[in-house]
Amino acid sequence: MDKIHHIAIEVKNIQESIEWYKKNTNCKISYQDETWAMLSYKNISLALVLPNMHPPHIAFEKKNAEDYGNLKDHRDGTSSVYIKDPSNNSIEILKKSQ
């Protein structure tokens, strides 16, 4: 079975949202900057993204991610490509560095 790496939701303010999630859930901040943050949970990660900076999406970790298109390298060592499902939802196909 494939692994869901993270789900990304749109928020109005990164810092305000981090504070809300820290207060209301038990999470660890894996990364944050002005445009997005990654919150880690026991079973999945949650990305907080600003409108028009990163699309809301679900990310699947796949060993053959390059089969879905040209991968873009990310600062965290992963690489990925965005595709659309039949309902036009953004899907990130992600490959972790070895």
N, C-alpha and C positions, 0 to 999 in steps of 0.2 A: 504494500500500500504506500501511496505517496504521503509525505509529511507536509502539514501546513506550517510554514515558518512564522508567518505573522499575518495579521489583519490590520489594515490602515484605515483610520477614520478621519474625517475632516473636523477640525476644531477652529474656533475663532482666534484663540490666543494660546500659544504653546505653553508658556510658563503657568498661566492660570489653570490650564487643563492638567498639567503635571501635578500641581498642588492639589487639585480636586481628586485625581486618581490616587495619589499618595495618601490622602486623608481617608478616602472611602474604600480603598482596596490595598491588599498587601502585595506590593510590587517593588521591583528594583529598577532604577533608571540606568539603562544600558548606554544610552547616548542622548544628547540633546544639543540643539543649536537654535537659531532664530526661526528656522523653517520647518523643523520636524524633531520628534523625539521617539525613542524606542523604549517601551516599558516591558520588562521581563516578568513573566509569571511562571509558575511551576510547569504548565503544560503548553504554553504558547506565548508569543510576544504580541504587543499591541503598539502599532505606530500611530502617532498623532501627527497629522499633516495639515498645513495651511491650504486654504482654497487657492487654486491656480499655481501651486508650487509643486505638489505631488498629487497624483490622482488617488482617491479612495480606492482600495483594492484588497485582494486577498493574494498572498504569496505562497506558492507551492515550491518546495525544495525538490529538485530533480537532478539526477546525475547526468542526464542527457539534455540539459537546458539549451545547449547550442542548437539542438534540432528544431527549436521554435523560433530562431532568428539570431541576429548578431547580438552578442552579449555586451553589455556596458559594465565596466569595472566600477566598483563602489569603494569608498574609503575604508569600509570595514572588512575588506578582503573577499567579499562576495561579488558575483557578477550576475546580471539578469537581463531579461527582455520582457517588455510588456506586450500582451496580446489582448484580444477582446473575446468574450464568450458570445454565444448567439444572441444574448439580450443586451449586448454592448457594455457589459461590466468589464472593468479593467482587471486583468489577471497578470500577476508578476510570476514569471518562471525564473527561479533563482538557483544558482549553483554556488555552493560554499567552496572556498579554496581548500585544497587538499593539504 
